[in-house]
């Protein structure tokens, strides 16, 4: 067996921070009231994390880069037939890659609609003043109903996939996302996870947070 560093520290922290924020968003959104203040803050945090992941998918560790899990339809079909390549067991499998891209897209849409949503009571997104009333109504309806349930459905599917791999495939997906390493029957290159790459991740996160702060403040500046 070979010990391979698959998930770098920034990717692992992103994963668990995003999971915590999603749980917090569901809870605060359902409670409502003054908890909506935290709902908004968690939404901004999720947007920051998503922007970070998009950048990290280009410059991060080897197995965190999108290029490492962009599979052709043929690769996906072979994997589903049980004819997958041995390399599929290192990072994201073809099926896991679909889950990652779907979750990123759905979360970006959910956060984006939240920015232009209005509950017509006490809380509204920071960018509502830039769009029409029809757009606000459509975004609010999607954000509060359709989008919320799609996100929850994808999270449930993600959890079921973890159980499937654990019970049927005898592979733990959780432990590598905690410690970073996988025990593999084939040698594979380690992901870069040095002090320099972690510092780069911190800089990228700071820039993404600054962008989100600028976007959120756009609404406040426009109100003056």
C-alpha positions as CSV (number, residue, x, y, z in Angstrom):
1,X,0.0,0.0,0.0
2,X,1.1,3.5,-0.8
3,X,0.3,6.6,1.4
4,X,-0.6,9.5,-0.9
5,X,-1.3,13.0,0.1
6,X,-4.5,13.6,-1.9
7,X,-6.3,16.5,-0.2
8,X,-4.3,19.5,0.7
9,X,-5.1,21.4,3.9
10,X,-6.9,24.3,2.2
11,X,-9.2,21.9,0.4
12,X,-10.0,20.0,3.6
13,X,-10.7,23.2,5.5
14,X,-12.9,24.4,2.6
15,X,-14.9,21.2,2.6
16,X,-15.7,21.2,6.3
17,X,-16.3,25.0,6.5
18,X,-18.8,24.7,3.6
19,X,-20.5,21.8,5.3
20,X,-20.9,23.7,8.5
21,X,-22.2,26.8,6.7
22,X,-24.8,24.8,4.8
23,X,-26.1,23.3,8.0
24,X,-26.2,26.8,9.5
25,X,-28.0,28.2,6.5
26,X,-30.7,25.6,6.6
27,X,-31.2,26.0,10.3
28,X,-31.3,29.8,10.4
29,X,-33.5,30.0,7.2
30,X,-36.1,27.7,8.8
31,X,-36.1,29.5,12.1
32,X,-36.3,32.9,10.5
33,X,-36.8,36.1,12.7
34,X,-33.6,37.7,13.9
35,X,-31.7,34.5,12.9
36,X,-31.9,35.8,9.4
37,X,-29.1,38.1,10.2
38,X,-26.9,35.0,10.6
39,X,-28.5,33.5,7.5
40,X,-27.2,36.5,5.5
41,X,-23.7,36.3,7.1
42,X,-23.5,32.6,6.4
43,X,-24.6,33.2,2.9
44,X,-21.7,35.7,2.4
45,X,-19.3,33.1,3.9
46,X,-20.5,30.5,1.5
47,X,-20.0,32.8,-1.5
48,X,-16.5,33.5,-0.3
49,X,-15.8,29.8,0.0
50,X,-17.2,29.1,-3.4
51,X,-15.1,31.8,-5.0
52,X,-12.1,30.4,-3.2
53,X,-12.8,26.9,-4.5
54,X,-13.2,28.1,-8.1
55,X,-9.7,29.7,-7.9
56,X,-8.2,26.8,-5.9
57,X,-9.5,24.5,-8.6
58,X,-7.0,26.1,-10.9
59,X,-4.0,26.6,-8.7
60,X,-4.5,24.2,-5.7
61,X,-3.1,20.8,-5.0
62,X,-2.9,18.3,-7.9
63,X,-6.1,16.3,-6.9
64,X,-8.0,19.5,-6.0
65,X,-7.6,21.0,-9.5
66,X,-10.6,20.7,-11.9
67,X,-8.2,19.3,-14.5
68,X,-7.7,16.2,-12.4
69,X,-11.4,15.3,-12.4
70,X,-12.7,16.5,-15.8
71,X,-13.9,13.2,-17.2
72,X,-15.3,12.3,-20.6
73,X,-18.8,10.8,-20.9
74,X,-17.0,7.6,-22.0
75,X,-15.0,7.5,-18.7
76,X,-18.2,8.0,-16.7
77,X,-20.0,5.1,-18.5
78,X,-17.0,2.8,-18.0
79,X,-16.9,3.7,-14.4
80,X,-20.6,3.0,-13.9
81,X,-20.1,-0.4,-15.6
82,X,-17.4,-1.2,-13.1
83,X,-14.6,-0.8,-15.7
84,X,-13.1,2.3,-14.2
85,X,-9.4,3.1,-14.4
86,X,-7.2,2.6,-11.2
87,X,-6.6,6.4,-11.2
88,X,-10.2,7.0,-10.4
89,X,-9.6,5.8,-6.8
90,X,-7.1,8.6,-6.1
91,X,-9.0,11.8,-6.2
92,X,-12.6,12.3,-7.3
93,X,-14.1,9.5,-9.3
94,X,-16.1,10.3,-12.4
95,X,-19.3,10.0,-10.4
96,X,-17.8,12.1,-7.5
97,X,-16.8,14.7,-10.0
98,X,-20.4,15.1,-11.2
99,X,-21.4,15.6,-7.6
100,X,-18.8,18.3,-7.0
101,X,-19.7,20.3,-10.1
102,X,-23.4,19.9,-9.5
103,X,-23.0,21.1,-5.9
104,X,-20.9,24.1,-6.8
105,X,-23.3,25.1,-9.5
106,X,-26.4,24.8,-7.3
107,X,-24.8,26.6,-4.4
108,X,-23.7,29.5,-6.6
109,X,-27.2,29.8,-7.9
110,X,-28.6,29.6,-4.4
111,X,-26.3,32.3,-3.1
112,X,-26.8,34.4,-6.2
113,X,-30.6,34.4,-5.9
114,X,-30.2,35.2,-2.2
115,X,-28.4,38.4,-3.1
116,X,-31.5,39.6,-4.9
117,X,-34.2,38.1,-2.7
118,X,-36.6,40.1,-0.5
119,X,-38.9,38.6,2.1
120,X,-41.0,41.8,2.1
121,X,-40.9,42.0,5.9
122,X,-37.5,42.9,7.3
123,X,-34.7,41.3,5.3
124,X,-33.5,41.7,1.7
125,X,-30.4,40.8,-0.2
126,X,-27.8,43.6,-0.7
127,X,-28.4,43.8,-4.5
128,X,-32.2,44.0,-4.7
129,X,-32.0,47.7,-5.7
130,X,-30.2,46.7,-8.9
131,X,-32.9,44.4,-10.4
132,X,-36.5,44.6,-11.3
133,X,-39.4,43.6,-9.1
134,X,-40.2,40.6,-11.3
135,X,-36.6,39.4,-11.0
136,X,-36.7,39.8,-7.2
137,X,-40.0,37.8,-7.0
138,X,-38.6,35.0,-9.2
139,X,-35.3,34.9,-7.3
140,X,-37.0,34.9,-3.9
141,X,-39.4,32.1,-5.0
142,X,-36.5,30.0,-6.2
143,X,-34.3,30.7,-3.2
144,X,-36.9,29.9,-0.6
145,X,-38.4,26.9,-2.2
146,X,-36.9,25.1,-5.3
147,X,-33.3,26.0,-4.6
148,X,-33.4,25.1,-0.9
149,X,-34.8,21.7,-1.6
150,X,-32.3,21.0,-4.5
151,X,-29.4,21.9,-2.1
152,X,-30.8,19.6,0.6
153,X,-31.3,16.8,-1.9
154,X,-27.8,17.0,-3.2
155,X,-26.5,17.0,0.4
156,X,-28.5,13.8,1.1
157,X,-27.2,12.2,-2.0
158,X,-23.7,13.1,-1.0
159,X,-24.2,11.5,2.4
160,X,-25.7,8.4,0.8
161,X,-22.7,8.1,-1.5
162,X,-20.4,8.2,1.5
163,X,-22.3,5.4,3.1
164,X,-22.3,3.4,-0.2
165,X,-18.5,3.7,-0.6
166,X,-18.0,2.7,3.1
167,X,-20.4,-0.2,3.2
168,X,-20.2,-1.6,-0.4
169,X,-16.9,-0.4,-1.8
170,X,-15.1,-0.6,1.5
171,X,-13.6,2.8,1.0
172,X,-13.7,5.6,3.5
173,X,-14.2,9.0,1.9
174,X,-14.3,10.8,5.3
175,X,-11.0,9.9,6.7
176,X,-8.9,11.2,3.8
177,X,-10.8,14.5,3.9
178,X,-9.8,14.8,7.6
179,X,-6.1,13.7,7.5
180,X,-5.4,14.4,3.8
181,X,-3.9,11.0,3.0
182,X,-5.2,7.9,1.2
183,X,-3.9,4.4,1.4
184,X,-3.7,3.2,-2.2
185,X,-2.7,0.0,-3.9
186,X,-1.0,1.9,-6.6
187,X,1.6,4.7,-6.5
188,X,0.3,8.2,-7.3
189,X,1.9,11.7,-7.1
190,X,1.2,13.6,-3.9
191,X,-0.8,16.8,-3.9
192,X,1.3,19.9,-3.1
193,X,0.6,20.8,0.5
194,X,3.5,22.9,1.6
195,X,3.7,26.0,3.8
196,X,3.9,28.1,0.6
197,X,0.8,26.6,-0.9
198,X,-1.1,27.1,2.3
199,X,0.0,30.8,2.4
200,X,-1.2,31.1,-1.2
201,X,-4.5,29.7,-0.2
202,X,-4.8,32.2,2.6
203,X,-4.1,35.1,0.2
204,X,-6.7,33.7,-2.2
205,X,-9.2,33.5,0.5
206,X,-8.5,37.0,1.6
207,X,-9.0,38.3,-1.9
208,X,-12.3,36.4,-2.3
209,X,-13.5,37.8,1.0
210,X,-12.7,41.3,-0.2
211,X,-14.6,40.7,-3.4
212,X,-17.7,39.5,-1.5
213,X,-17.5,42.4,0.9
214,X,-17.3,44.8,-2.1
215,X,-20.4,43.1,-3.7
216,X,-22.4,43.3,-0.4
217,X,-21.4,47.0,0.1
218,X,-22.6,47.9,-3.4
219,X,-26.2,47.9,-2.2
220,X,-25.4,50.1,0.7
221,X,-23.4,52.6,-1.4
222,X,-26.2,52.7,-3.9
223,X,-28.7,53.7,-1.2
224,X,-27.0,57.0,-0.4
